[in-house]
Amino acid sequence: YASSLEEFCGGSYNEDPEKYTAVSLPAKLNRLGLTYIGKNEMPIAFPYAAQLKKLDLLYAMLDTEDHCTLIEKCPNLEILEISVANAATIL
């Protein structure tokens, strides 16, 4: 268990979404990249959202509403990485 981990980026969501509810990330995590994450897997980030300073959704498989739902849960966000296609609508 990497208890000092502050940044994590990755993603391969090939299992049923229920299996991801048991995912536990380190308490110090404040930079998160969710590669290829879909709407059903978004709850993985919810417990950590308030402490995130950086959120990378560049390759997320989310629609505009999903992006907004996740971003709204991140009041301390300083850096947001999203695709140009979503930027105009979301921001």
SULNORUR-V534518 format. One record per pair of residues at least 12 apart in sequence whose ideal C-beta (glycine too) atoms are under 6 Angstrom apart, sorted by sequence separation. I is the first residue (numbers start at 1). J is the second residue. D is the distance in whole Angstrom. If there is no record, write none. Layout:
<<I | J | D> <I | J | D>>
This chain:
<<29 | 48 | 5> <55 | 74 | 6> <67 | 86 | 6> <32 | 52 | 6> <5 | 26 | 4> <20 | 41 | 6> <23 | 44 | 5> <30 | 51 | 5> <6 | 28 | 5> <30 | 52 | 6> <52 | 74 | 5> <55 | 77 | 6> <3 | 26 | 5> <11 | 34 | 6> <17 | 40 | 4> <30 | 53 | 5> <31 | 54 | 4> <32 | 55 | 6> <33 | 56 | 3> <36 | 59 | 6> <37 | 60 | 5> <38 | 61 | 5> <53 | 76 | 6> <58 | 81 | 5> <67 | 90 | 5> <2 | 26 | 6> <6 | 30 | 6> <7 | 31 | 4> <8 | 32 | 6> <9 | 33 | 3> <11 | 35 | 4> <17 | 41 | 6> <20 | 44 | 5> <35 | 59 | 5> <49 | 73 | 4> <10 | 35 | 6> <11 | 36 | 5> <36 | 61 | 6> <49 | 74 | 5> <52 | 77 | 6> <53 | 78 | 5> <54 | 79 | 4> <55 | 80 | 6> <56 | 81 | 4> <57 | 82 | 5> <58 | 83 | 6> <64 | 89 | 5> <11 | 37 | 5> <34 | 60 | 5> <39 | 66 | 5> <13 | 41 | 5> <42 | 70 | 6> <9 | 56 | 6>>
